[in-house]
């Protein structure tokens, strides 16, 4: 059972998340030959103040 964990900054719409889940599931089916019902996708929305790149919090970026 493949499990995909996706961490991303919060702010995506439910429709965007749905489209991502469908695309990732299909990619696993096509690549690994898994059945769609065996693919788990876990989405983690991270607040901008909890994510930093290059020593700067995303909540402080302009």
PDB file of N, H, CA, C and O in Angstrom:
ATOM      1  N   UNK A   1       0.840  -1.169   0.000  1.00  0.00           N
ATOM      2  CA  UNK A   1       0.000   0.000   0.000  1.00  0.00           C
ATOM      3  C   UNK A   1       0.890   1.239   0.000  1.00  0.00           C
ATOM      4  O   UNK A   1       1.433   1.592   1.047  1.00  0.00           O
ATOM      5  N   UNK A   2       1.057   1.906  -1.130  1.00  0.00           N
ATOM      6  H   UNK A   2       0.617   1.619  -1.981  1.00  0.00           H
ATOM      7  CA  UNK A   2       1.845   3.141  -1.158  1.00  0.00           C
ATOM      8  C   UNK A   2       1.136   4.257  -0.388  1.00  0.00           C
ATOM      9  O   UNK A   2      -0.077   4.439  -0.493  1.00  0.00           O
ATOM     10  N   UNK A   3       1.922   4.987   0.376  1.00  0.00           N
ATOM     11  H   UNK A   3       2.907   4.839   0.461  1.00  0.00           H
ATOM     12  CA  UNK A   3       1.412   6.159   1.081  1.00  0.00           C
ATOM     13  C   UNK A   3       2.271   7.347   0.689  1.00  0.00           C
ATOM     14  O   UNK A   3       3.498   7.304   0.778  1.00  0.00           O
ATOM     15  N   UNK A   4       1.610   8.403   0.256  1.00  0.00           N
ATOM     16  H   UNK A   4       0.613   8.438   0.184  1.00  0.00           H
ATOM     17  CA  UNK A   4       2.294   9.633  -0.147  1.00  0.00           C
ATOM     18  C   UNK A   4       1.954  10.705   0.869  1.00  0.00           C
ATOM     19  O   UNK A   4       0.783  10.948   1.162  1.00  0.00           O
ATOM     20  N   UNK A   5       2.974  11.339   1.400  1.00  0.00           N
ATOM     21  H   UNK A   5       3.925  11.142   1.162  1.00  0.00           H
ATOM     22  CA  UNK A   5       2.790  12.432   2.368  1.00  0.00           C
ATOM     23  C   UNK A   5       3.161  13.728   1.664  1.00  0.00           C
ATOM     24  O   UNK A   5       4.266  13.863   1.139  1.00  0.00           O
ATOM     25  N   UNK A   6       2.233  14.682   1.655  1.00  0.00           N
ATOM     26  H   UNK A   6       1.335  14.573   2.081  1.00  0.00           H
ATOM     27  CA  UNK A   6       2.459  15.968   1.001  1.00  0.00           C
ATOM     28  C   UNK A   6       2.367  17.066   2.048  1.00  0.00           C
ATOM     29  O   UNK A   6       1.334  17.240   2.695  1.00  0.00           O
ATOM     30  N   UNK A   7       3.453  17.800   2.206  1.00  0.00           N
ATOM     31  H   UNK A   7       4.292  17.658   1.680  1.00  0.00           H
ATOM     32  CA  UNK A   7       3.471  18.947   3.104  1.00  0.00           C
ATOM     33  C   UNK A   7       3.548  20.192   2.240  1.00  0.00           C
ATOM     34  O   UNK A   7       4.408  20.296   1.366  1.00  0.00           O
ATOM     35  N   UNK A   8       2.653  21.130   2.483  1.00  0.00           N
ATOM     36  H   UNK A   8       1.955  21.046   3.194  1.00  0.00           H
ATOM     37  CA  UNK A   8       2.621  22.345   1.671  1.00  0.00           C
ATOM     38  C   UNK A   8       2.091  23.498   2.510  1.00  0.00           C
ATOM     39  O   UNK A   8       1.391  23.302   3.504  1.00  0.00           O
ATOM     40  N   UNK A   9       2.441  24.697   2.083  1.00  0.00           N
ATOM     41  H   UNK A   9       3.009  24.856   1.276  1.00  0.00           H
ATOM     42  CA  UNK A   9       1.919  25.868   2.769  1.00  0.00           C
ATOM     43  C   UNK A   9       0.406  25.906   2.625  1.00  0.00           C
ATOM     44  O   UNK A   9      -0.134  25.574   1.570  1.00  0.00           O
ATOM     45  N   UNK A  10      -0.268  26.310   3.683  1.00  0.00           N
ATOM     46  H   UNK A  10       0.172  26.580   4.540  1.00  0.00           H
ATOM     47  CA  UNK A  10      -1.722  26.390   3.648  1.00  0.00           C
ATOM     48  C   UNK A  10      -2.179  27.399   2.605  1.00  0.00           C
ATOM     49  O   UNK A  10      -1.417  28.279   2.203  1.00  0.00           O
ATOM     50  N   UNK A  11      -3.414  27.265   2.174  1.00  0.00           N
ATOM     51  H   UNK A  11      -4.033  26.550   2.501  1.00  0.00           H
ATOM     52  CA  UNK A  11      -3.981  28.230   1.248  1.00  0.00           C
ATOM     53  C   UNK A  11      -4.531  27.629  -0.033  1.00  0.00           C
ATOM     54  O   UNK A  11      -5.144  28.336  -0.832  1.00  0.00           O
ATOM     55  N   UNK A  12      -4.320  26.324  -0.243  1.00  0.00           N
ATOM     56  H   UNK A  12      -3.822  25.749   0.407  1.00  0.00           H
ATOM     57  CA  UNK A  12      -4.877  25.697  -1.444  1.00  0.00           C
ATOM     58  C   UNK A  12      -6.356  25.462  -1.240  1.00  0.00           C
ATOM     59  O   UNK A  12      -6.808  25.226  -0.120  1.00  0.00           O
ATOM     60  N   UNK A  13      -7.106  25.526  -2.320  1.00  0.00           N
ATOM     61  H   UNK A  13      -6.739  25.718  -3.230  1.00  0.00           H
ATOM     62  CA  UNK A  13      -8.549  25.297  -2.249  1.00  0.00           C
ATOM     63  C   UNK A  13      -8.834  23.800  -2.174  1.00  0.00           C
ATOM     64  O   UNK A  13      -7.985  22.987  -2.541  1.00  0.00           O
ATOM     65  N   UNK A  14     -10.017  23.435  -1.703  1.00  0.00           N
ATOM     66  H   UNK A  14     -10.706  24.095  -1.405  1.00  0.00           H
ATOM     67  CA  UNK A  14     -10.390  22.020  -1.713  1.00  0.00           C
ATOM     68  C   UNK A  14     -10.325  21.424  -3.127  1.00  0.00           C
ATOM     69  O   UNK A  14      -9.952  20.261  -3.287  1.00  0.00           O
ATOM     70  N   UNK A  15     -10.673  22.187  -4.120  1.00  0.00           N
ATOM     71  H   UNK A  15     -10.975  23.131  -3.990  1.00  0.00           H
ATOM     72  CA  UNK A  15     -10.612  21.703  -5.507  1.00  0.00           C
ATOM     73  C   UNK A  15      -9.169  21.421  -5.924  1.00  0.00           C
ATOM     74  O   UNK A  15      -8.903  20.407  -6.569  1.00  0.00           O
ATOM     75  N   UNK A  16      -8.246  22.294  -5.571  1.00  0.00           N
ATOM     76  H   UNK A  16      -8.462  23.118  -5.047  1.00  0.00           H
ATOM     77  CA  UNK A  16      -6.837  22.061  -5.877  1.00  0.00           C
ATOM     78  C   UNK A  16      -6.327  20.804  -5.183  1.00  0.00           C
ATOM     79  O   UNK A  16      -5.593  20.014  -5.777  1.00  0.00           O
ATOM     80  N   UNK A  17      -6.714  20.625  -3.942  1.00  0.00           N
ATOM     81  H   UNK A  17      -7.310  21.266  -3.460  1.00  0.00           H
ATOM     82  CA  UNK A  17      -6.290  19.434  -3.193  1.00  0.00           C
ATOM     83  C   UNK A  17      -6.867  18.169  -3.819  1.00  0.00           C
ATOM     84  O   UNK A  17      -6.173  17.160  -3.945  1.00  0.00           O
ATOM     85  N   UNK A  18      -8.122  18.225  -4.205  1.00  0.00           N
ATOM     86  H   UNK A  18      -8.686  19.045  -4.103  1.00  0.00           H
ATOM     87  CA  UNK A  18      -8.753  17.081  -4.854  1.00  0.00           C
ATOM     88  C   UNK A  18      -8.011  16.723  -6.137  1.00  0.00           C
ATOM     89  O   UNK A  18      -7.718  15.554  -6.385  1.00  0.00           O
ATOM     90  N   UNK A  19      -7.710  17.735  -6.953  1.00  0.00           N
ATOM     91  H   UNK A  19      -7.948  18.685  -6.752  1.00  0.00           H
ATOM     92  CA  UNK A  19      -6.994  17.497  -8.209  1.00  0.00           C
ATOM     93  C   UNK A  19      -5.602  16.918  -7.956  1.00  0.00           C
ATOM     94  O   UNK A  19      -5.149  16.048  -8.700  1.00  0.00           O
ATOM     95  N   UNK A  20      -4.929  17.389  -6.925  1.00  0.00           N
ATOM     96  H   UNK A  20      -5.297  18.095  -6.321  1.00  0.00           H
ATOM     97  CA  UNK A  20      -3.614  16.863  -6.576  1.00  0.00           C
ATOM     98  C   UNK A  20      -3.702  15.399  -6.168  1.00  0.00           C
ATOM     99  O   UNK A  20      -2.899  14.579  -6.613  1.00  0.00           O
ATOM    100  N   UNK A  21      -4.669  15.072  -5.330  1.00  0.00           N
ATOM    101  H   UNK A  21      -5.322  15.739  -4.969  1.00  0.00           H
ATOM    102  CA  UNK A  21      -4.845  13.698  -4.868  1.00  0.00           C
ATOM    103  C   UNK A  21      -5.133  12.764  -6.046  1.00  0.00           C
ATOM    104  O   UNK A  21      -4.578  11.668  -6.121  1.00  0.00           O
ATOM    105  N   UNK A  22      -5.989  13.192  -6.951  1.00  0.00           N
ATOM    106  H   UNK A  22      -6.440  14.082  -6.890  1.00  0.00           H
ATOM    107  CA  UNK A  22      -6.304  12.381  -8.129  1.00  0.00           C
ATOM    108  C   UNK A  22      -5.052  12.167  -8.979  1.00  0.00           C
ATOM    109  O   UNK A  22      -4.779  11.046  -9.409  1.00  0.00           O
ATOM    110  N   UNK A  23      -4.290  13.240  -9.222  1.00  0.00           N
ATOM    111  H   UNK A  23      -4.512  14.150  -8.873  1.00  0.00           H
ATOM    112  CA  UNK A  23      -3.087  13.141 -10.051  1.00  0.00           C
ATOM    113  C   UNK A  23      -2.016  12.259  -9.408  1.00  0.00           C
ATOM    114  O   UNK A  23      -1.390  11.447 -10.089  1.00  0.00           O
ATOM    115  N   UNK A  24      -1.806  12.416  -8.108  1.00  0.00           N
ATOM    116  H   UNK A  24      -2.314  13.076  -7.555  1.00  0.00           H
ATOM    117  CA  UNK A  24      -0.810  11.597  -7.421  1.00  0.00           C
ATOM    118  C   UNK A  24      -1.205  10.122  -7.416  1.00  0.00           C
ATOM    119  O   UNK A  24      -0.373   9.243  -7.642  1.00  0.00           O
ATOM    120  N   UNK A  25      -2.469   9.870  -7.158  1.00  0.00           N
ATOM    121  H   UNK A  25      -3.145  10.584  -6.975  1.00  0.00           H
ATOM    122  CA  UNK A  25      -2.953   8.491  -7.170  1.00  0.00           C
ATOM    123  C   UNK A  25      -2.752   7.862  -8.539  1.00  0.00           C
ATOM    124  O   UNK A  25      -2.281   6.729  -8.640  1.00  0.00           O
ATOM    125  N   UNK A  26      -3.106   8.589  -9.593  1.00  0.00           N
ATOM    126  H   UNK A  26      -3.489   9.509  -9.510  1.00  0.00           H
ATOM    127  CA  UNK A  26      -2.947   8.061 -10.939  1.00  0.00           C
ATOM    128  C   UNK A  26      -1.475   7.818 -11.274  1.00  0.00           C
ATOM    129  O   UNK A  26      -1.143   6.837 -11.938  1.00  0.00           O
ATOM    130  N   UNK A  27      -0.604   8.701 -10.819  1.00  0.00           N
ATOM    131  H   UNK A  27      -0.874   9.498 -10.279  1.00  0.00           H
ATOM    132  CA  UNK A  27       0.832   8.525 -11.062  1.00  0.00           C
ATOM    133  C   UNK A  27       1.340   7.237 -10.417  1.00  0.00           C
ATOM    134  O   UNK A  27       2.150   6.524 -11.009  1.00  0.00           O
ATOM    135  N   UNK A  28       0.868   6.937  -9.209  1.00  0.00           N
ATOM    136  H   UNK A  28       0.209   7.516  -8.728  1.00  0.00           H
ATOM    137  CA  UNK A  28       1.281   5.706  -8.532  1.00  0.00           C
ATOM    138  C   UNK A  28       0.724   4.486  -9.266  1.00  0.00           C
ATOM    139  O   UNK A  28       1.423   3.488  -9.440  1.00  0.00           O
ATOM    140  N   UNK A  29      -0.516   4.569  -9.688  1.00  0.00           N
ATOM    141  H   UNK A  29      -1.084   5.380  -9.547  1.00  0.00           H
ATOM    142  CA  UNK A  29      -1.120   3.468 -10.441  1.00  0.00           C
ATOM    143  C   UNK A  29      -0.327   3.210 -11.721  1.00  0.00           C
ATOM    144  O   UNK A  29      -0.006   2.065 -12.040  1.00  0.00           O
ATOM    145  N   UNK A  30      -0.014   4.281 -12.451  1.00  0.00           N
ATOM    146  H   UNK A  30      -0.274   5.211 -12.192  1.00  0.00           H
ATOM    147  CA  UNK A  30       0.709   4.149 -13.721  1.00  0.00           C
ATOM    148  C   UNK A  30       2.142   3.669 -13.517  1.00  0.00           C
ATOM    149  O   UNK A  30       2.650   2.879 -14.314  1.00  0.00           O
ATOM    150  N   UNK A  31       2.786   4.131 -12.476  1.00  0.00           N
ATOM    151  H   UNK A  31       2.373   4.773 -11.829  1.00  0.00           H
ATOM    152  CA  UNK A  31       4.204   3.844 -12.263  1.00  0.00           C
ATOM    153  C   UNK A  31       4.454   2.519 -11.549  1.00  0.00           C
ATOM    154  O   UNK A  31       5.351   1.762 -11.920  1.00  0.00           O
ATOM    155  N   UNK A  32       3.657   2.251 -10.525  1.00  0.00           N
ATOM    156  H   UNK A  32       2.928   2.866 -10.224  1.00  0.00           H
ATOM    157  CA  UNK A  32       3.897   1.070  -9.701  1.00  0.00           C
ATOM    158  C   UNK A  32       2.927  -0.080  -9.961  1.00  0.00           C
ATOM    159  O   UNK A  32       3.132  -1.200  -9.492  1.00  0.00           O
ATOM    160  N   UNK A  33       1.874   0.212 -10.711  1.00  0.00           N
ATOM    161  H   UNK A  33       1.708   1.122 -11.092  1.00  0.00           H
ATOM    162  CA  UNK A  33       0.885  -0.822 -10.982  1.00  0.00           C
ATOM    163  C   UNK A  33      -0.035  -1.100  -9.809  1.00  0.00           C
ATOM    164  O   UNK A  33      -0.681  -2.146  -9.760  1.00  0.00           O
ATOM    165  N   UNK A  34      -0.099  -0.185  -8.875  1.00  0.00           N
ATOM    166  H   UNK A  34       0.426   0.666  -8.914  1.00  0.00           H
ATOM    167  CA  UNK A  34      -0.974  -0.340  -7.712  1.00  0.00           C
ATOM    168  C   UNK A  34      -2.427  -0.135  -8.111  1.00  0.00           C
ATOM    169  O   UNK A  34      -2.725   0.472  -9.140  1.00  0.00           O
ATOM    170  N   UNK A  35      -3.315  -0.647  -7.286  1.00  0.00           N
ATOM    171  H   UNK A  35      -3.072  -1.140  -6.450  1.00  0.00           H
ATOM    172  CA  UNK A  35      -4.740  -0.369  -7.471  1.00  0.00           C
ATOM    173  C   UNK A  35      -5.030   0.974  -6.797  1.00  0.00           C
ATOM    174  O   UNK A  35      -4.482   1.259  -5.732  1.00  0.00           O
ATOM    175  N   UNK A  36      -5.881   1.799  -7.404  1.00  0.00           N
ATOM    176  H   UNK A  36      -6.326   1.568  -8.269  1.00  0.00           H
ATOM    177  CA  UNK A  36      -6.162   3.120  -6.817  1.00  0.00           C
ATOM    178  C   UNK A  36      -6.618   3.047  -5.355  1.00  0.00           C
ATOM    179  O   UNK A  36      -6.262   3.902  -4.544  1.00  0.00           O
ATOM    180  N   UNK A  37      -7.395   2.032  -5.033  1.00  0.00           N
ATOM    181  H   UNK A  37      -7.684   1.338  -5.691  1.00  0.00           H
ATOM    182  CA  UNK A  37      -7.918   1.935  -3.666  1.00  0.00           C
ATOM    183  C   UNK A  37      -6.846   1.577  -2.637  1.00  0.00           C
ATOM    184  O   UNK A  37      -7.104   1.609  -1.434  1.00  0.00           O
ATOM    185  N   UNK A  38      -5.652   1.239  -3.105  1.00  0.00           N
ATOM    186  H   UNK A  38      -5.442   1.213  -4.083  1.00  0.00           H
ATOM    187  CA  UNK A  38      -4.572   0.920  -2.168  1.00  0.00           C
ATOM    188  C   UNK A  38      -3.628   2.101  -1.944  1.00  0.00           C
ATOM    189  O   UNK A  38      -2.692   2.004  -1.150  1.00  0.00           O
ATOM    190  N   UNK A  39      -3.868   3.204  -2.632  1.00  0.00           N
ATOM    191  H   UNK A  39      -4.628   3.282  -3.277  1.00  0.00           H
ATOM    192  CA  UNK A  39      -2.984   4.375  -2.540  1.00  0.00           C
ATOM    193  C   UNK A  39      -3.549   5.362  -1.513  1.00  0.00           C
ATOM    194  O   UNK A  39      -4.691   5.807  -1.628  1.00  0.00           O
ATOM    195  N   UNK A  40      -2.747   5.690  -0.527  1.00  0.00           N
ATOM    196  H   UNK A  40      -1.819   5.329  -0.434  1.00  0.00           H
ATOM    197  CA  UNK A  40      -3.125   6.695   0.467  1.00  0.00           C
ATOM    198  C   UNK A  40      -2.338   7.975   0.195  1.00  0.00           C
ATOM    199  O   UNK A  40      -1.139   7.935  -0.077  1.00  0.00           O
ATOM    200  N   UNK A  41      -3.032   9.109   0.273  1.00  0.00           N
ATOM    201  H   UNK A  41      -4.006   9.141   0.495  1.00  0.00           H
ATOM    202  CA  UNK A  41      -2.385  10.413   0.147  1.00  0.00           C
ATOM    203  C   UNK A  41      -2.735  11.207   1.398  1.00  0.00           C
ATOM    204  O   UNK A  41      -3.908  11.416   1.707  1.00  0.00           O
ATOM    205  N   UNK A  42      -1.710  11.644   2.110  1.00  0.00           N
ATOM    206  H   UNK A  42      -0.757  11.475   1.859  1.00  0.00           H
ATOM    207  CA  UNK A  42      -1.902  12.439   3.318  1.00  0.00           C
ATOM    208  C   UNK A  42      -1.488  13.874   3.027  1.00  0.00           C
ATOM    209  O   UNK A  42      -0.356  14.126   2.613  1.00  0.00           O
ATOM    210  N   UNK A  43      -2.391  14.801   3.240  1.00  0.00           N
ATOM    211  H   UNK A  43      -3.310  14.596   3.576  1.00  0.00           H
ATOM    212  CA  UNK A  43      -2.112  16.217   2.988  1.00  0.00           C
ATOM    213  C   UNK A  43      -1.927  16.940   4.320  1.00  0.00           C
ATOM    214  O   UNK A  43      -2.750  16.822   5.228  1.00  0.00           O
ATOM    215  N   UNK A  44      -0.844  17.680   4.414  1.00  0.00           N
ATOM    216  H   UNK A  44      -0.176  17.777   3.677  1.00  0.00           H
ATOM    217  CA  UNK A  44      -0.550  18.466   5.608  1.00  0.00           C
ATOM    218  C   UNK A  44      -0.422  19.929   5.216  1.00  0.00           C
ATOM    219  O   UNK A  44       0.497  20.307   4.491  1.00  0.00           O
ATOM    220  N   UNK A  45      -1.346  20.747   5.699  1.00  0.00           N
ATOM    221  H   UNK A  45      -2.093  20.439   6.289  1.00  0.00           H
ATOM    222  CA  UNK A  45      -1.273  22.187   5.490  1.00  0.00           C
ATOM    223  C   UNK A  45      -0.430  22.783   6.612  1.00  0.00           C
ATOM    224  O   UNK A  45      -0.741  22.621   7.792  1.00  0.00           O
ATOM    225  N   UNK A  46       0.620  23.461   6.234  1.00  0.00           N
ATOM    226  H   UNK A  46       0.872  23.592   5.275  1.00  0.00           H
ATOM    227  CA  UNK A  46       1.520  24.058   7.211  1.00  0.00           C
ATOM    228  C   UNK A  46       1.297  25.574   7.220  1.00  0.00           C
ATOM    229  O   UNK A  46       1.285  26.214   6.169  1.00  0.00           O
ATOM    230  N   UNK A  47       1.126  26.125   8.390  1.00  0.00           N
ATOM    231  H   UNK A  47       1.136  25.605   9.244  1.00  0.00           H
ATOM    232  CA  UNK A  47       0.963  27.578   8.495  1.00  0.00           C
ATOM    233  C   UNK A  47       2.254  28.260   8.078  1.00  0.00           C
ATOM    234  O   UNK A  47       3.348  27.743   8.311  1.00  0.00           O
ATOM    235  N   UNK A  48       2.116  29.424   7.461  1.00  0.00           N
ATOM    236  H   UNK A  48       1.228  29.844   7.273  1.00  0.00           H
ATOM    237  CA  UNK A  48       3.271  30.160   6.963  1.00  0.00           C
ATOM    238  C   UNK A  48       4.259  30.509   8.090  1.00  0.00           C
ATOM    239  O   UNK A  48       5.463  30.608   7.856  1.00  0.00           O
ATOM    240  N   UNK A  49       3.746  30.691   9.293  1.00  0.00           N
ATOM    241  H   UNK A  49       2.768  30.610   9.483  1.00  0.00           H
ATOM    242  CA  UNK A  49       4.641  31.007  10.408  1.00  0.00           C
ATOM    243  C   UNK A  49       5.351  29.766  10.956  1.00  0.00           C
ATOM    244  O   UNK A  49       6.180  29.880  11.859  1.00  0.00           O
ATOM    245  N   UNK A  50       5.037  28.597  10.427  1.00  0.00           N
ATOM    246  H   UNK A  50       4.364  28.504   9.694  1.00  0.00           H
ATOM    247  CA  UNK A  50       5.684  27.351  10.841  1.00  0.00           C
ATOM    248  C   UNK A  50       6.616  26.793   9.774  1.00  0.00           C
ATOM    249  O   UNK A  50       7.083  25.660   9.892  1.00  0.00           O
ATOM    250  N   UNK A  51       6.893  27.583   8.726  1.00  0.00           N
ATOM    251  H   UNK A  51       6.514  28.503   8.631  1.00  0.00           H
ATOM    252  CA  UNK A  51       7.744  27.117   7.625  1.00  0.00           C
ATOM    253  C   UNK A  51       8.750  28.225   7.308  1.00  0.00           C
ATOM    254  O   UNK A  51       8.387  29.392   7.164  1.00  0.00           O
ATOM    255  N   UNK A  52       9.999  27.839   7.204  1.00  0.00           N
ATOM    256  H   UNK A  52      10.294  26.891   7.321  1.00  0.00           H
ATOM    257  CA  UNK A  52      11.045  28.810   6.876  1.00  0.00           C
ATOM    258  C   UNK A  52      11.912  28.268   5.750  1.00  0.00           C
ATOM    259  O   UNK A  52      12.158  27.065   5.659  1.00  0.00           O
ATOM    260  N   UNK A  53      12.363  29.160   4.908  1.00  0.00           N
ATOM    261  H   UNK A  53      12.164  30.137   4.983  1.00  0.00           H
ATOM    262  CA  UNK A  53      13.297  28.832   3.835  1.00  0.00           C
ATOM    263  C   UNK A  53      14.394  29.884   3.847  1.00  0.00           C
ATOM    264  O   UNK A  53      14.108  31.081   3.883  1.00  0.00           O
ATOM    265  N   UNK A  54      15.622  29.456   3.817  1.00  0.00           N
ATOM    266  H   UNK A  54      15.855  28.484   3.788  1.00  0.00           H
ATOM    267  CA  UNK A  54      16.721  30.395   3.799  1.00  0.00           C
ATOM    268  C   UNK A  54      16.800  31.258   5.046  1.00  0.00           C
ATOM    269  O   UNK A  54      17.258  32.399   4.994  1.00  0.00           O
ATOM    270  N   UNK A  55      16.355  30.711   6.160  1.00  0.00           N
ATOM    271  H   UNK A  55      15.983  29.784   6.203  1.00  0.00           H
ATOM    272  CA  UNK A  55      16.428  31.450   7.421  1.00  0.00           C
ATOM    273  C   UNK A  55      15.334  32.476   7.620  1.00  0.00           C
ATOM    274  O   UNK A  55      15.402  33.288   8.542  1.00  0.00           O
ATOM    275  N   UNK A  56      14.313  32.446   6.755  1.00  0.00           N
ATOM    276  H   UNK A  56      14.258  31.786   6.007  1.00  0.00           H
ATOM    277  CA  UNK A  56      13.232  33.420   6.876  1.00  0.00           C
ATOM    278  C   UNK A  56      11.891  32.702   6.864  1.00  0.00           C
ATOM    279  O   UNK A  56      11.618  31.864   6.005  1.00  0.00           O
ATOM    280  N   UNK A  57      11.055  33.058   7.849  1.00  0.00           N
ATOM    281  H   UNK A  57      11.276  33.739   8.546  1.00  0.00           H
ATOM    282  CA  UNK A  57       9.705  32.492   7.894  1.00  0.00           C
ATOM    283  C   UNK A  57       8.902  32.983   6.693  1.00  0.00           C
ATOM    284  O   UNK A  57       9.018  34.138   6.286  1.00  0.00           O
ATOM    285  N   UNK A  58       8.097  32.102   6.141  1.00  0.00           N
ATOM    286  H   UNK A  58       8.003  31.163   6.472  1.00  0.00           H
ATOM    287  CA  UNK A  58       7.260  32.477   5.002  1.00  0.00           C
ATOM    288  C   UNK A  58       6.253  33.552   5.399  1.00  0.00           C
ATOM    289  O   UNK A  58       5.834  34.338   4.549  1.00  0.00           O
ATOM    290  N   UNK A  59       5.856  33.603   6.666  1.00  0.00           N
ATOM    291  H   UNK A  59       6.196  32.964   7.356  1.00  0.00           H
ATOM    292  CA  UNK A  59       4.910  34.624   7.118  1.00  0.00           C
ATOM    293  C   UNK A  59       5.521  36.018   7.100  1.00  0.00           C
ATOM    294  O   UNK A  59       4.799  37.014   7.145  1.00  0.00           O
ATOM    295  N   UNK A  60       6.864  36.097   7.032  1.00  0.00           N
ATOM    296  H   UNK A  60       7.451  35.288   6.995  1.00  0.00           H
ATOM    297  CA  UNK A  60       7.533  37.394   7.013  1.00  0.00           C
ATOM    298  C   UNK A  60       7.946  37.816   5.611  1.00  0.00           C
ATOM    299  O   UNK A  60       8.436  38.929   5.417  1.00  0.00           O
ATOM    300  N   UNK A  61       7.755  36.937   4.631  1.00  0.00           N
ATOM    301  H   UNK A  61       7.357  36.033   4.788  1.00  0.00           H
ATOM    302  CA  UNK A  61       8.101  37.282   3.257  1.00  0.00           C
ATOM    303  C   UNK A  61       7.065  38.217   2.675  1.00  0.00           C
ATOM    304  O   UNK A  61       5.880  38.148   3.001  1.00  0.00           O
ATOM    305  N   UNK A  62       7.540  39.092   1.806  1.00  0.00           N
ATOM    306  H   UNK A  62       8.503  39.148   1.541  1.00  0.00           H
ATOM    307  CA  UNK A  62       6.619  40.074   1.188  1.00  0.00           C
ATOM    308  C   UNK A  62       6.303  39.688  -0.223  1.00  0.00           C
ATOM    309  O   UNK A  62       5.550  40.388  -0.900  1.00  0.00           O
TER     310      UNK A  62
END
